[in-house]
Amino acid sequence: MLNGVRNYHYNSVKAALFFGVVWFILALFWVILGTKFATLIWLLIIGVALSASAYWFSSKLAIFVMRAVEVTEDEEPVLYGIVREMSAHIGKPMPSVMVSPHQSPNAFATGRSERHASICFTRGLINILNERELRGVVSHELMHIYNHDILASALATSTATVLTYAGSWLVYVGNTYSEDARKYCKFVGAALNMLFAPIAAVIMNFNIPISREFDADRGGCEITGDSAALASALNKISYGLQLHEMKSTAGLQAVASLMIIQPWNNHASTLVRLCASHPPVKDRIKQLISMAA
């Protein structure tokens, strides 16, 4: 657990360098297309504003998409008590506790920092897990917060926004160029709009590798000392998702990558499953069972 927390500065520097490269490539792309310098400056200003907005408000957007509300200790005494106890045990700020009315069992952590973090639990998850299993899920999400995975998620989301904006802009400005340039701009812009989701998934997996789920599982079990409980919780959630699949919408697709288990079953489109890539649940359970042994 502590190793993940100590890697905060390393993760932040890596994220800053990577997104700096993305900005440079986008700017170079616009220059090659012949965009005027003054227009390019305005594009960069608007892009920075969009990125900053995504950074500051991405957690609120995720909570809004899930229709979640913050709960008090009187409303959810067991869940609230677990989050408070485990945060105090680690010696870190307690995140806000949110509950979503979705019957599909799942949970995720979001926020731009430890002091501005929230953990969202669906009603379906609360209904099917016992207290011991809830502790396993809470410990997993706390590790995402204290390993600063949520910061990288916000940055990846903002980059996806910029890529979408770039595609829309190319479609729009294509009308101001010559016939050949217009066709080229519209083609490239439409391609970016169509492909931004898998591109965003590549960015997410580069900056937040799939191993983050394994790391959060291990770190969480170091807190609770009960890896079997988290394995049981993942197994229940996996079966619960088959009974109550979360409806795939544009908003939920953006939140899916944050969830403890990918919410879409095998009937979901390849694009949707790519954008919410997680390691196989059976591999995570296998690791947890070996830890318990």
C-alpha positions, -999 to +999 in steps of 0.1 A: +000+000+000+026+025+010+046+019-021+016+030-042+013+062-021+050+070-024+046+067-062+023+098-063+050+122-077+062+096-103+026+091-115+020+128-117+052+135-137+045+106-161+009+119-166+021+155-172+047+144-197+024+122-216-004+147-219+021+174-229+031+151-258-006+148-268-010+186-267+020+190-289+008+164-315-026+181-317-011+215-322+013+202-348-016+185-366-035+217-368-004+236-381+000+210-409-036+216-419-028+252-424-046+266-394-038+303-388-016+310-358-042+333-342-068+305-346-044+280-332-039+301-301-077+303-295-080+265-301-053+259-274-070+283-250-104+266-255-087+232-252-070+241-219-103+255-206-121+222-215-093+201-199-094+223-167-132+219-165-129+182-170-103+180-143-123+201-117-157+187-125-151+151-138-160+136-104-193+156-102-201+145-137-196+108-128-218+112-097-244+130-118-244+102-145-249+076-118-277+097-102-259+092-069-264+112-037-242+116-007-254+097+024-249+103+061-241+078+089-277+078+099-288+068+064-262+041+058-246+033+093-228+001+082-213+014+049-205+048+063-189+033+094-167+010+073-154+039+051-147+060+082-130+033+101-107+022+073-097+057+063-088+064+099-068+032+101-047+043+071-044+078+084-059+094+053-088+118+047-122+101+046-139+103+011-175+112+007-199+082+006-223+082-024-251+058-032-266+053-066-301+038-071-288+014-098-297-022-091-266-034-111-240-041-084-208-020-087-186+007-071-160+032-081-139+060-066-136+094-082-122+129-075-092+150-083-073+144-050-075+126-016-093+155+000-118+158-029-126+121-033-158+102-033-167+065-033-199+056-051-218+024-044-248+012-062-279+000-043-275-034-059-241-038-045-251-028-010-280-053-012-260-084-021-228-080+000-223-087+036-203-065+059-171-085+055-174-083+017-182-046+018-150-040+037-131-057+008-147-034-018-141-003+003-105-012+008-101-017-030-116+017-038-096+035-010-064+021-027-075+037-060-078+070-041-045+068-021-026+054-051-038+085-070-054+065-098-084+089-097-061+118-107-049+100-138-085+091-147-095+128-147-066+136-169-074+108-194-110+120-195-100+155-203-077+143-231-106+123-246-126+156-245-099+174-264-097+147-290-135+149-296-132+186-298-104+183-324-126+161-346-156+184-344-134+214-352-119+198-383-154+190-396-164+226-390-134+245-403-132+222-434-159+244-450-134+273-451-108+255-471-105+245-508-125+216-521-097+190-516-087+204-482-124+204-472-128+167-480-096+159-462-105+179-430-140+164-429-127+129-434-101+133-406-125+150-383-152+123-388-125+097-382-115+113-349-151+116-338-157+079-345-124+067-331-121+090-300-134+063-277-108+036-285-081+063-286-092+074-252-090+038-241-055+035-253-046+067-234-064+054-203-045+020-205-011+038-210-015+062-181-036+038-159-025+003-168-047-027-163-024-037-134-040-009-113-068-033-105-045-060-093-025-034-073-057-021-057-068-057-049-035-065-032-032-031-014-068-034-001-062-069+012-031-056+031-054-032+049-081-058+058-060-089+060-089-107+044-083-114+007-110-141+007-137-115+014-128-094-016-127-126-038-162-134-026-174-099-033-160-099-069-176-132-075-210-120-063-207-087-082-198-107-114-229-128-111-251-099-101-241-080-133-254-109-153-288-106-136-289-068-136-268-055-165-262-018-164-277-001-195-250+012-218-254+049-224-228+076-234-225+088-198-222+054-183-195+044-208-173+072-196-178+060-159-174+023-167-136+024-167-137+036-130-158+007-118-145-022-098-158-046-125-166-038-161-204-034-161-211-047-196-216-083-203-204-102-234-234-089-254-220-054-253-203-040-284-166-044-289-162-007-288-180-004-254-160-032-239-127-017-252-135+016-235-141-001-202-112-026-203-105-045-171-085-076-163-106-108-163-124-112-130-114-148-128-077-138-128-083-113-100-102-139-079-074-164-086-048-139-073-069-132-042-074-169-034-037-176-037-031-147-013-056-162+012-038-196+009 
